[in-house]
Amino acid sequence: MESSGEMVVFPLLIENSYRACTIPFRFPSDNPHRPTPTELQWINLLANSIPSFKKRAESDDTVSDAPAKAEKFAQRFAEILEDFKKDPESHGGPPDCIHLCRIRELILKEVGFRDIFKKVKDEENAKAITLFKDVVQLNDAIEDESKRVENLVRGIFAGNIFDLGSAQAVIFVDNSGADVVLGILPFARELLRRGTQVVLAANDLPSINDITYHELLEIISKLKDENGQLMGVDTQNLLIANSGNDLPVIDLSSVSQELAYLASDADLVVMEGMGRGIETNLSSIKKLPSFLVGGSMIAYSSSMKFQAVKAAQQLFADGWMDRCILCDTVFNTETLDDRRNELVLFLMEISRHFVSSSK
């Protein structure tokens, strides 16, 4: 479904308190002319990413004189980030994750780049598509329902999502390649097989390696058989929505009218990806009888409360940015392998609850 017209508020937001940044970048008591520690952290984070973005832009063979334009991007973005360090209110600030990502995308477009990750996205999507059939067949061969769910959970752990038995699910997809093809789509197929209507919401325009609406349509078209099925599962209840977004993070106060309409009666919202799940929408969704899942967190709405700042600090401290479940207690296991196993067990505990409650 194409995006058209004016952007609107996502219908399931906690309206009065919503702000598209989970972690407060500043407080009213902060000096408006001096960057806060959180602002500096993000400014430095994006500054450190400039060389990799420049290298990616230099190799964009769809743009004439790409190396010179890549250098122009790098210089301009670095200058703006330095300006923010001197005065956070410059360039439409103060900066937060939405604002900083927006500026980076605008500069890329101003100097002539539309999609510097296009080549790598196409390569990763093509590789993942060749593996999709094997992944689905392996999962379908598991007769025991709980074990099949466990296999899905382990198989899509890069996506960090799952749900059972919901009537309608809205999934905000994230990365191209294995993340969407081998993670999200097998999961969506399982929901479709259970009678769930599934809405996949993808970005309108390119941003880093995130899948776009048109790219997702192309992938699903390649995966469907001559009967329009996805490995034997009817896709009549599978809808692809253009979210209207053009960033790796998302402001849910401004989404397409089409997505807002499709999501108005959703039982489950999946915010997949670090940017959409943790950085901008950790505790933003209301009225869910099921649970909210993000790229690095699971919010089981009936029993858990999240402490966003504490959880985010733990993520940074561990250096484990995209593999964590945030809940009232932070896991204390010593190694990443132990923690991964602990998280999977936690996922399974929730999945068993929904298996039993949906019967």
VOMARTOR-28795 format. One line per field, with one value per residue (C-alpha): residue number from 1; x, y, z. Coordinates in steps of 0.5 Angstrom, whole numbers, plus 500, padded with zeros to 3 digits. Example, Ala and Ser with C-alpha at 12.3 -4.5 7.8 and 13.67 -1.06 7.14 Angstrom:
<vexgus>
kelum <- (1  2);
xx <- (525  527);
yy <- (491  498);
zz <- (516  514);
</vexgus>
This chain:
<vexgus>
kelum <- (1  2  3  4  5  6  7  8  9  10  11  12  13  14  15  16  17  18  19  20  21  22  23  24  25  26  27  28  29  30  31  32  33  34  35  36  37  38  39  40  41  42  43  44  45  46  47  48  49  50  51  52  53  54  55  56  57  58  59  60  61  62  63  64  65  66  67  68  69  70  71  72  73  74  75  76  77  78  79  80  81  82  83  84  85  86  87  88  89  90  91  92  93  94  95  96  97  98  99  100  101  102  103  104  105  106  107  108  109  110  111  112  113  114  115  116  117  118  119  120  121  122  123  124  125  126  127  128  129  130  131  132  133  134  135  136  137  138  139  140  141  142  143  144  145  146  147  148  149  150  151  152  153  154  155  156  157  158  159  160  161  162  163  164  165  166  167  168  169  170  171  172  173  174  175  176  177  178  179  180  181  182  183  184  185  186  187  188  189  190  191  192  193  194  195  196  197  198  199  200  201  202  203  204  205  206  207  208  209  210  211  212  213  214  215  216  217  218  219  220  221  222  223  224  225  226  227  228  229  230  231  232  233  234  235  236  237  238  239  240  241  242  243  244  245  246  247  248  249  250  251  252  253  254  255  256  257  258  259  260  261  262  263  264  265  266  267  268  269  270  271  272  273  274  275  276  277  278  279  280  281  282  283  284  285  286  287  288  289  290  291  292  293  294  295  296  297  298  299  300  301  302  303  304  305  306  307  308  309  310  311  312  313  314  315  316  317  318  319  320  321  322  323  324  325  326  327  328  329  330  331  332  333  334  335  336  337  338  339  340  341  342  343  344  345  346  347  348  349  350  351  352  353  354  355  356  357  358  359);
xx <- (500  503  504  500  498  499  503  499  500  500  494  497  501  501  499  500  507  510  517  521  527  527  533  532  538  537  533  530  535  541  545  542  548  552  552  549  553  548  548  556  555  551  555  561  558  555  562  566  561  563  569  565  559  564  567  560  559  565  564  557  557  550  553  558  564  562  569  569  561  563  568  564  559  564  566  559  557  563  562  555  557  562  558  553  559  560  552  547  542  545  542  535  538  538  540  537  537  532  535  542  540  535  541  546  541  539  547  547  542  544  551  547  547  540  542  549  547  543  549  550  543  541  547  545  537  539  543  538  532  536  536  529  526  531  530  522  522  527  522  516  519  518  512  512  509  513  519  517  517  523  527  523  526  533  533  530  534  538  530  529  521  515  508  503  495  494  489  493  500  504  511  516  522  529  535  535  538  538  534  528  528  530  528  522  519  519  516  510  509  508  503  499  499  495  490  493  493  500  502  509  511  517  521  519  526  533  536  543  542  534  529  525  517  519  525  520  515  520  523  516  514  520  519  511  510  505  499  501  503  509  512  505  502  496  498  492  492  499  499  505  505  509  511  512  519  526  530  533  529  522  518  511  507  508  507  503  495  495  499  495  489  492  494  488  486  493  493  501  506  513  518  524  531  535  533  526  525  530  533  526  520  522  515  511  505  499  493  496  494  500  507  511  518  523  530  533  528  521  516  511  505  501  507  513  515  522  527  530  536  538  537  540  546  547  547  552  556  556  558  552  548  543  542  539  532  530  526  526  532  538  541  548  551  558  559  555  553  550  546  544  541  538  534  532  529  526  523  520  517  513  511  509  504  501  501  496  492  491  488);
yy <- (500  507  512  519  525  528  525  523  520  513  511  507  512  514  521  526  524  521  524  520  519  514  517  524  528  534  537  544  545  544  550  551  553  547  540  535  529  525  530  529  522  522  527  523  517  520  523  516  514  519  515  509  513  517  510  507  514  514  507  509  508  511  518  522  524  520  521  529  529  524  528  534  530  528  535  538  533  534  541  541  536  541  546  542  542  549  551  545  550  551  548  547  544  542  535  528  522  524  530  528  522  527  532  526  524  531  532  526  528  535  533  528  521  517  511  509  502  500  495  492  491  488  483  481  480  476  471  471  469  463  461  462  456  452  456  455  448  446  450  447  440  441  438  440  447  450  447  450  457  456  454  461  465  462  463  470  472  478  481  479  478  473  473  467  468  475  477  483  484  491  489  495  492  494  491  488  481  476  480  481  475  470  473  477  473  466  469  473  467  463  468  468  460  462  466  473  479  481  489  490  497  499  506  510  512  509  510  506  499  499  495  500  499  498  493  489  489  486  481  478  478  474  469  468  462  462  461  467  463  464  457  454  459  464  471  474  477  480  487  491  499  505  508  514  514  516  515  509  511  513  519  515  522  522  516  515  515  508  505  509  506  499  499  502  495  492  487  487  492  490  495  491  494  498  505  504  500  502  509  512  508  504  505  509  504  503  498  492  486  482  485  490  487  491  490  490  489  485  489  485  490  486  485  489  496  499  503  506  510  504  499  504  505  497  496  501  499  491  493  489  494  489  483  484  484  490  489  491  486  486  480  479  473  473  471  473  466  465  471  469  462  466  471  465  461  468  468  461  462  468  464  458  463  465  458  456  463  463  456);
zz <- (500  498  502  500  503  510  515  522  529  530  533  539  542  549  546  552  554  547  545  539  544  549  553  555  551  556  562  563  568  563  560  553  550  553  550  555  556  552  546  546  546  540  537  537  535  529  528  528  523  518  515  514  510  506  504  502  498  494  492  489  482  480  482  478  481  487  491  491  493  499  501  501  505  510  511  512  517  521  521  523  529  531  531  536  541  541  541  541  539  532  526  529  535  540  537  539  535  530  529  528  523  519  518  516  511  508  507  503  499  498  495  490  494  494  497  498  501  495  492  499  500  494  495  502  499  494  498  503  498  496  503  505  502  507  513  512  511  517  521  518  519  527  529  536  537  542  539  533  536  539  533  530  536  535  528  528  534  530  529  536  535  536  537  537  536  535  531  527  528  525  524  523  519  519  515  509  507  512  518  514  509  514  520  519  513  516  523  519  515  522  524  517  518  525  521  524  519  518  516  515  515  511  510  504  502  503  510  511  510  512  507  503  502  494  496  500  495  490  495  497  490  488  494  492  488  482  487  491  497  501  502  502  506  503  503  503  510  508  507  506  508  507  513  510  514  511  517  521  527  527  530  531  531  524  520  513  513  510  516  521  518  518  525  529  531  532  537  537  535  533  533  530  530  535  532  532  538  543  541  540  542  548  552  547  545  549  549  547  550  547  548  544  541  539  536  543  548  549  553  556  557  562  567  566  566  563  566  559  562  566  561  555  560  561  553  552  558  555  548  546  543  539  543  550  553  557  563  571  572  568  567  570  567  565  558  552  550  557  556  549  552  558  553  549  555  557  550  551  557  554  548  552  555  549  546  552  552  545  545);
</vexgus>
